[in-house]
């Protein structure tokens, strides 16, 4: 395996630090608000543990200064028992505090992922057309998982550190203010470099998340069934491996840098943590010689000094952790702030059972609001009518059908069903009336039965069998080892193209919609599969309004109307016999595409 060299030039990157604004903090705190009672218990446990943590050093002072000099075994035993009991109680409180903080952080993650999933579900197809699959996975998983520590450790540690710092400092000053000043002399060295280290770590964390997104994208694209087939057919395994290897190495390199950034800063802190007690022993020894302090006080002072330095060290690192967490929150909020282009109106009504009349009235559409894909599309389709859409590739046929269930939104004009603008009804009630059979049917990696129930979740066994018989797939399913419980594999890979198509047709039959959109899927099938599909179409299209993107002359001839689409406009409308007599686009398509199929009819 060849060595991988990865270089990072973070100093040259123009990456802005996340700004801590009131709006952002309010937004973050909104996720904690539902758990205020448990947060109160966490704060209470922090106060109790901070107070109890002061007891052992004070008891040590009394053991050395009182119990031992007096040779009082009863007093010695009492101090030791109280110290042990305090330690046990302290441990129990820390366990409870840990459980509560973990519970809160996990439920914040739970709610945030639920919110993100629901938000992404309602994004338009424009979003998914532009988004990288790996990026979506990263925002949903590692980005949200990465902020777990903001409460589980960062917030809890900050609260705990502040309480411990204040309480310990007060006790030290009460014991001996001179020694307290000596002990606190080194504290500024913990804080000064924090901002610089935090900024460097944030930059690395941002780059790290971007590389993780790239890594997830490579994994999803090349290890999916379609990607795996493509890489094998074109023998690109080594190329894809090298791409993965380089990106993976970049991720690891960034993560290593993030974990060791500020190592000189931490070395300084460690050095002063070690030097501090030595200063106490030196100056405390001087005060002891002068008779101003006892040996027990010096030992207790050193023990308490550890409680003073630790929270300061944690607080200095908290700035780094908070900065990193803000970077993750910023990435997450970027997705939450993505506008949902297609939404229900506030006064949207539920669309009842429809007859199936469809009207396009001067419809314009653009994917990027710059170049019109559809221009001034107007037509009317009566209930129960079968419309064949024909035209060159890229003319706008699929776009027209995608507008009917509001997978995209028109930019001008209107689409009406039974005389009602589809923007005035809820999308759920609209889409329940529409069934779509795609040219490449999508099946989940689940059983045939569960894939069928996607059309009607409460369907009875009799209804499922009836739909499958109508789609001419039941007999085939019964030849499988586990019948309807057979798992079809990723994207239905264990089934042939014709079998998948008939399962998808049965699924739509179960749904029983009034409008059918069909990207005719027989063009690339063998003659036997095509025959079954054509038979399955009969019950699917009967008495329903249907829009069929036609690839076969047989479909064109069976239609009630033919819409000829050219450059985003409806160039011609009519029946086959009418259009074939003209010298328009349909005649050209017939001569170049459809005429050759006559022999096979």
C-alpha positions in Angstrom: 0.0 0.0 0.0 1.4 3.4 -1.0 2.1 5.9 1.8 -0.4 8.8 2.1 0.9 12.3 2.6 -1.6 14.8 3.9 -0.9 18.4 4.4 -3.0 21.1 6.1 -2.7 24.8 5.7 -5.1 26.1 8.3 -3.3 29.4 8.8 -4.1 30.4 5.2 -7.8 29.5 5.4 -10.3 32.3 5.7 -12.6 30.7 8.3 -14.6 33.0 10.5 -15.1 32.1 14.2 -18.8 31.6 15.2 -20.2 34.7 16.8 -21.8 34.2 20.2 -25.0 36.2 19.8 -28.0 36.5 22.0 -30.1 34.9 19.3 -27.8 31.9 19.0 -27.6 31.4 22.8 -31.4 31.6 23.1 -31.7 29.1 20.3 -29.3 26.7 22.0 -31.0 27.1 25.4 -34.4 26.3 23.9 -33.2 22.7 23.7 -32.6 22.6 27.4 -35.8 24.3 28.5 -38.0 21.1 28.5 -35.6 19.6 31.1 -35.4 22.4 33.6 -36.4 20.3 36.5 -33.7 17.7 35.9 -31.2 20.6 35.3 -32.2 22.0 38.7 -31.4 18.6 40.2 -28.0 18.6 38.5 -27.3 22.1 39.8 -28.3 21.0 43.3 -26.1 17.9 43.1 -23.2 20.2 42.0 -23.6 22.4 45.0 -23.8 19.4 47.3 -20.7 17.7 45.9 -18.8 20.9 45.9 -19.5 21.4 49.6 -18.8 17.8 50.5 -15.5 17.9 48.6 -14.2 20.5 51.1 -14.8 18.1 54.1 -11.9 15.6 53.7 -9.1 18.2 53.5 -10.5 19.9 56.7 -10.7 16.5 58.4 -7.1 15.8 57.5 -6.1 19.1 59.1 -8.0 18.1 62.3 -6.5 14.6 62.3 -2.9 16.0 62.1 -3.4 19.0 64.4 -5.8 17.5 67.0 -6.4 13.7 67.0 -2.7 12.6 66.5 -1.1 15.1 68.9 -3.7 14.3 71.6 -3.3 10.5 70.9 -7.1 10.4 71.0 -8.2 7.2 69.2 -11.9 7.9 69.6 -11.5 11.3 67.9 -9.2 9.8 65.2 -11.8 7.1 64.5 -14.6 9.7 64.3 -12.7 11.9 61.8 -11.8 8.8 59.6 -15.4 7.5 59.7 -16.8 10.9 58.7 -14.2 11.2 56.0 -15.1 7.7 54.6 -18.9 8.5 54.8 -18.4 11.8 53.1 -16.4 10.1 50.3 -19.2 7.5 49.8 -21.9 10.1 49.7 -19.9 12.2 47.4 -19.5 9.2 45.0 -23.2 8.5 45.1 -24.0 12.1 44.3 -21.5 12.1 41.4 -23.2 9.0 40.0 -26.6 10.6 40.2 -25.2 13.8 38.6 -23.6 11.9 35.8 -26.8 10.0 35.1 -28.9 13.1 35.0 -26.5 15.0 32.8 -26.2 12.0 30.4 -30.0 11.6 30.3 -30.5 15.3 29.5 -27.8 15.3 26.8 -29.1 12.1 25.1 -32.7 13.4 25.0 -31.5 16.7 23.5 -29.8 14.7 20.8 -32.9 12.6 20.4 -35.1 15.6 19.9 -32.7 17.4 17.7 -32.3 14.4 15.4 -36.1 14.0 15.3 -36.5 17.7 14.4 -33.8 17.5 11.8 -35.3 14.4 10.2 -38.8 16.0 10.1 -37.3 19.2 8.7 -35.4 17.4 5.9 -38.5 15.3 5.1 -40.3 18.4 4.1 -37.6 19.9 2.0 -38.4 20.1 -1.7 -36.7 18.0 -4.4 -34.6 21.1 -5.3 -32.8 20.7 -1.9 -32.0 17.0 -2.5 -30.9 17.6 -6.1 -28.3 20.0 -4.8 -27.3 18.5 -1.5 -24.5 15.9 -1.2 -25.8 12.7 0.4 -22.7 12.4 2.6 -23.3 16.0 3.9 -26.9 15.1 4.9 -25.7 12.1 6.8 -22.9 14.1 8.6 -25.3 16.8 9.8 -27.8 14.1 11.0 -25.2 12.0 12.7 -21.7 13.2 13.7 -22.6 16.9 13.8 -25.5 16.4 16.2 -23.7 13.6 18.1 -20.8 16.0 18.5 -22.7 18.5 20.6 -23.7 15.9 23.2 -20.8 17.0 25.4 -21.9 20.6 25.5 -24.2 19.7 28.4 -22.9 16.3 29.5 -19.4 17.7 30.2 -19.0 21.3 29.1 -22.0 22.9 30.9 -21.8 20.6 33.9 -18.1 21.1 34.2 -18.5 24.9 33.9 -21.1 25.0 36.7 -19.2 22.6 38.9 -15.8 24.4 38.3 -17.3 27.8 39.2 -18.9 26.5 42.4 -15.8 24.6 43.4 -13.5 27.5 42.6 -15.5 30.0 44.6 -16.1 27.7 47.6 -12.4 26.5 47.7 -11.1 30.1 47.4 -13.3 31.2 50.3 -12.1 28.3 52.5 -8.4 29.0 51.6 -8.7 32.7 52.4 -10.4 31.9 55.8 -7.6 29.4 56.6 -4.8 31.7 55.7 -5.1 34.6 53.3 -1.3 34.9 52.8 -1.0 31.3 51.6 -4.2 31.7 49.5 -2.6 34.6 47.6 0.6 32.5 47.0 -1.5 29.6 45.7 -3.6 31.9 43.4 -0.5 33.6 42.0 -0.2 31.2 39.1 -3.9 31.2 38.1 -3.5 33.9 35.3 -1.1 31.6 33.4 -4.0 29.1 32.9 -6.3 31.6 31.2 -4.2 33.9 29.0 -3.5 31.5 26.0 -7.1 30.1 26.0 -8.5 32.3 23.2 -5.7 31.5 20.8 -5.9 27.8 21.4 -9.7 27.8 21.1 -9.6 29.6 17.7 -7.0 27.1 16.3 -9.1 24.2 17.6 -12.3 25.5 16.1 -10.7 25.9 12.6 -9.5 22.3 12.8 -12.9 21.1 14.0 -14.6 22.8 11.1 -12.3 21.3 8.5 -12.6 17.9 10.2 -16.4 18.0 9.9 -16.1 18.9 6.2 -13.8 16.0 5.6 -16.1 13.6 7.5 -18.9 14.8 5.1 -16.7 13.9 2.1 -15.9 10.6 3.6 -19.5 9.8 4.2 -20.4 10.8 0.7 -17.7 8.4 -0.7 -19.0 5.6 1.4 -22.7 6.2 0.5 -22.0 6.6 -3.2 -19.5 3.8 -3.8 -20.8 1.2 -1.3 -24.5 1.5 -2.3 -25.8 -1.2 -4.7 -25.8 1.1 -7.7 -22.3 2.5 -6.8 -20.9 -0.9 -6.3 -22.1 -2.1 -9.7 -20.8 1.0 -11.4 -17.3 0.7 -9.8 -17.1 -3.0 -10.7 -18.3 -2.5 -14.3 -15.7 0.3 -14.9 -13.0 -1.4 -12.8 -12.6 1.7 -10.6 -12.2 -0.1 -7.3 -8.6 1.1 -6.9 -9.3 4.7 -7.9 -12.2 4.8 -5.4 -10.1 3.2 -2.7 -7.3 5.7 -3.2 -9.9 8.6 -3.0 -11.3 7.0 0.2 -7.8 6.4 1.6 -6.7 10.0 1.1 -9.9 11.5 2.6 -9.8 9.0 5.5 -6.2 10.0 6.2 -7.1 13.7 6.1 -9.9 13.1 8.6 -7.5 11.2 11.0 -4.8 13.9 10.5 -7.2 16.7 11.4 -8.6 14.7 14.4 -5.0 14.1 15.7 -4.2 17.8 15.3 -7.4 18.8 17.1 -6.6 16.4 20.0 -3.1 17.8 20.5 -3.6 21.5 19.7 -2.5 23.7 22.5 -0.1 21.0 23.8 2.4 23.7 25.0 -0.5 25.5 26.7 -1.4 22.3 28.6 2.3 21.6 29.4 2.4 25.1 31.0 -0.7 24.4 33.1 0.7 21.0 34.2 4.0 22.6 35.2 2.3 25.3 37.3 0.0 22.8 38.9 3.1 21.0 40.1 4.9 24.2 41.1 2.0 25.6 43.1 2.2 23.0 46.0 5.9 23.5 46.2 5.4 27.3 46.7 2.9 26.4 49.5 5.3 24.1 51.2 8.0 26.7 50.9 6.0 29.7 52.2 3.9 27.5 54.5 7.1 26.1 56.0 8.3 29.6 56.6 5.0 30.5 58.3 5.2 27.3 60.4 8.7 28.1 61.5 7.4 31.6 62.6 4.6 29.8 64.4 1.8 31.3 62.3 0.4 28.1 60.9 0.2 24.4 61.8 1.5 21.4 59.8 -2.1 20.1 59.4 -3.0 23.5 57.8 -0.2 23.2 55.3 -1.2 19.7 54.3 -4.9 20.7 54.1 -3.9 23.7 52.1 -2.1 21.6 49.5 -5.0 19.3 49.3 -7.4 22.2 48.7 -5.0 23.8 46.2 -5.7 20.8 43.9 -9.4 21.6 44.1 -8.5 25.2 43.2 -6.3 24.5 40.2 -8.5 21.8 38.6 -11.6 23.9 38.0 -9.4 26.8 36.7 -7.8 24.3 34.3 -11.2 23.0 33.2 -12.7 26.5 32.8 -9.8 27.5 30.6 -10.5 24.4 28.4 -14.2 25.0 28.4 -13.7 28.0 26.2 -12.1 25.6 23.7 -14.9 23.1 24.0 -17.6 25.7 23.7 -16.0 27.2 20.6 -16.0 23.7 19.0 -19.6 23.1 20.0 -20.6 26.4 18.5 -19.0 25.3 15.2 -21.2 22.2 15.3 -24.3 24.2 16.3 -23.6 26.6 13.4 -23.5 23.8 10.9 -26.7 22.3 12.3 -28.6 25.6 12.3 -27.5 26.1 8.7 -29.7 23.1 7.8 -32.5 24.1 10.1 -32.5 27.5 8.4 -32.8 26.0 5.0 -36.1 27.3 3.7 -38.8 24.7 3.1 -39.8 25.9 -0.4 -43.1 24.0 -0.5 -45.3 24.4 2.6 -49.0 24.2 3.4 -50.8 27.4 3.7 -52.1 28.3 7.2 -55.7 28.0 5.9 -55.1 25.0 3.7 -58.0 22.6 3.6 -58.2 18.8 3.3 -58.8 17.6 -0.2 -61.7 15.2 -0.2 -62.3 12.4 -2.7 -61.7 13.8 -6.1 -63.1 13.0 -9.6 -59.7 13.6 -11.2 -60.1 16.7 -13.4 -56.7 18.4 -13.9 -56.1 21.9 -15.2 -52.8 23.6 -15.9 -53.3 27.4 -16.3 -50.4 29.4 -17.7 -47.9 27.5 -15.7 -44.3 28.6 -15.6 -41.5 26.7 -13.7 -37.8 27.1 -13.2 -35.4 25.1 -11.0 -33.1 28.0 -10.3 -35.4 31.0 -10.9 -33.2 31.9 -13.9 -34.0 29.8 -16.9 -37.6 28.7 -17.4 -38.0 24.9 -17.8 -41.7 25.2 -18.5 -43.3 28.2 -20.1 -47.0 29.1 -20.4 -48.3 25.5 -20.0 -52.1 25.3 -20.3 -54.3 22.3 -20.8 -57.3 20.5 -19.3 -57.7 16.8 -18.6 -61.1 15.3 -17.8 -61.6 12.7 -15.1 -60.8 9.1 -16.2 -58.7 10.4 -19.2 -55.4 8.8 -20.2 -52.9 11.4 -21.4 -49.6 10.3 -23.1 -46.7 12.8 -22.8 -44.3 12.5 -25.7 -41.3 14.6 -26.7 -37.5 14.7 -26.9 -35.4 14.0 -23.8 -35.2 17.0 -21.6 -38.3 18.6 -23.1 -40.1 18.9 -19.7 -42.3 15.8 -19.5 -41.2 14.6 -16.1 -41.2 18.1 -14.7 -44.9 18.5 -15.7 -45.8 15.3 -13.8 -43.7 16.3 -10.8 -45.7 19.5 -10.5 -49.0 17.8 -10.0 -48.2 16.3 -6.5 -46.3 19.5 -5.7 -42.9 17.8 -5.6 -41.9 21.2 -7.1 -43.7 24.5 -6.9 -44.8 26.5 -9.9 -43.4 30.0 -10.1 -46.3 31.4 -12.0 -49.7 30.2 -13.0 -51.8 27.5 -11.3 -52.6 23.8 -11.3 -56.1 22.9 -10.3 -57.7 19.5 -9.4 -61.5 19.5 -9.7 -61.3 23.3 -10.0 -59.4 23.7 -6.7 -55.8 25.2 -6.7 -53.5 22.5 -5.3 -51.8 25.2 -3.2 -55.0 25.7 -1.3 -55.1 22.1 0.0 -52.8 20.2 2.3 -50.0 18.3 0.6 -50.9 15.2 2.5 -54.5 15.1 1.3 -53.3 16.0 -2.3 -50.7 13.3 -2.5 -53.0 10.6 -1.1 -55.0 11.1 -4.2 -52.0 10.6 -6.5 -50.1 7.4 -7.3 -46.7 7.4 -9.1 -45.1 4.4 -10.8 -41.5 5.4 -11.6 -39.4 4.0 -14.4 -36.9 2.8 -11.9 -39.1 1.6 -9.0 -37.6 1.9 -5.5 -38.1 -0.9 -3.0 -36.8 -0.8 0.6 -34.5 -3.5 1.9 -37.4 -5.2 3.6 -40.0 -7.9 2.9 -42.3 -7.8 -0.1 -45.3 -7.4 2.3 -43.8 -4.4 4.0 -43.0 -2.8 0.7 -46.6 -3.3 -0.4 -47.9 -1.9 2.9 -46.2 1.4 2.0 -49.2 1.9 -0.3 -51.7 1.1 2.5 -50.3 0.4 6.0 -53.5 -1.2 7.3 -54.2 -3.4 4.2 -55.6 -6.8 5.0 -53.9 -10.0 3.7 -56.8 -10.4 1.2 -56.3 -6.9 -0.1 -52.6 -7.4 -0.6 -53.1 -10.7 -2.4 -55.9 -9.1 -4.6 -53.6 -6.2 -5.6 -50.8 -8.5 -6.4 -53.0 -10.7 -8.5 -54.2 -7.6 -10.4 -50.5 -6.7 -10.9 -49.7 -10.3 -12.1 -47.1 -10.7 -9.4 -48.9 -13.0 -6.9 -48.0 -16.3 -8.6 -44.3 -15.3 -8.7 -44.3 -14.3 -5.0 -45.7 -17.7 -4.1 -42.8 -19.4 -5.8 -40.3 -17.7 -3.4 -39.1 -19.6 -0.3 -40.7 -17.2 2.1 -43.5 -15.9 -0.1 -44.6 -12.4 1.0 -42.0 -12.4 3.8 -39.1 -12.6 1.3 -36.6 -9.8 1.8 -36.0 -8.1 -1.6 -32.5 -6.7 -0.8 -31.2 -3.1 -1.2 -33.3 -1.3 -3.8 -35.0 -4.6 -4.6 -31.8 -6.1 -6.1 -33.0 -9.7 -5.6 -35.9 -9.1 -8.0 -35.7 -8.5 -11.7 -36.7 -5.2 -13.3 -40.1 -6.5 -14.3 -40.8 -8.1 -10.9 -39.9 -4.9 -9.1 -42.1 -2.9 -11.4 -45.1 -5.2 -10.8 -44.6 -5.0 -7.0 -44.6 -1.2 -7.3 -47.7 -1.3 -9.4 -49.4 -3.6 -6.8 -48.3 -1.0 -4.2 -50.1 1.8 -6.1 -53.2 -0.4 -6.6 -53.3 -0.8 -2.8 -53.2 3.0 -2.4 -56.1 3.3 -4.8 -55.4 6.9 -6.0 -57.7 8.8 -8.4 -54.7 10.2 -10.4 -51.9 8.1 -11.8 -48.5 9.3 -13.0 -46.6 6.7 -14.9 -43.1 7.0 -16.3 -43.7 4.0 -18.6 -41.3 1.3 -17.5 -41.5 -1.2 -20.3 -39.0 0.3 -22.7 -36.0 -1.6 -21.3 -37.7 -4.8 -20.3 -37.8 -8.2 -22.0 -41.0 -9.1 -24.0 -42.4 -11.4 -21.2 -41.9 -8.8 -18.5 -43.4 -6.2 -20.8 -46.5 -8.4 -21.4 -47.1 -8.8 -17.6 -46.6 -5.0 -17.1 -49.0 -4.2 -19.8 -51.6 -6.5 -18.3 -51.0 -5.0 -14.8 -51.6 -1.5 -16.3 -55.2 -2.4 -17.1 -56.6 -2.4 -13.5 -54.1 0.3 -12.5 -55.4 2.9 -15.1 -59.1 1.9 -15.2 -61.4 4.8 -14.4 -58.5 6.9 -13.2 -57.0 10.1 -14.6 -53.5 9.1 -15.8 -50.4 10.9 -17.2 -48.1 8.5 -18.9 -44.6 9.5 -20.1 -44.8 7.3 -23.2 -41.9 5.3 -24.6 -44.0 2.7 -26.5 -46.3 3.3 -29.5 -48.8 0.9 -27.9 -49.2 3.3 -25.0 -49.5 6.3 -27.3 -52.2 4.5 -29.3 -54.1 3.5 -26.2 -54.2 7.1 -24.8 -57.2 9.4 -25.0 -55.0 12.4 -25.6 -51.4 13.0 -26.7 -49.5 16.0 -25.4 -46.4 16.7 -27.5 -43.8 18.6 -25.3 -41.1 20.6 -26.8 -38.7 23.0 -25.1 -40.9 23.3 -22.0 -44.1 24.1 -24.0 -47.1 22.0 -25.2 -46.4 22.0 -28.9 -49.3 19.8 -30.0 -52.4 18.2 -28.5 -54.6 15.6 -30.1 -55.1 11.9 -30.9 -52.7 9.8 -32.8 -54.8 9.8 -36.0 -55.0 13.6 -35.9 -51.4 14.3 -35.1 -50.0 11.9 -37.6 -51.6 13.8 -40.4 -49.7 17.0 -39.6 -46.1 17.7 -40.3 -45.3 18.7 -36.7 -43.0 17.3 -34.0 -45.3 14.3 -33.4 -44.9 13.2 -37.0 -41.1 13.4 -36.6 -41.2 11.5 -33.4 -43.4 8.9 -35.0 -41.0 8.5 -37.9 -37.9 8.3 -35.8 -38.9 6.6 -32.6 -42.3 4.9 -32.8 -42.5 3.6 -36.4 -39.9 1.0 -35.8 -42.0 -0.5 -33.1 -44.9 -1.3 -35.4 -43.4 -4.6 -36.4 -43.4 -5.8 -32.8 -47.0 -4.9 -32.2 
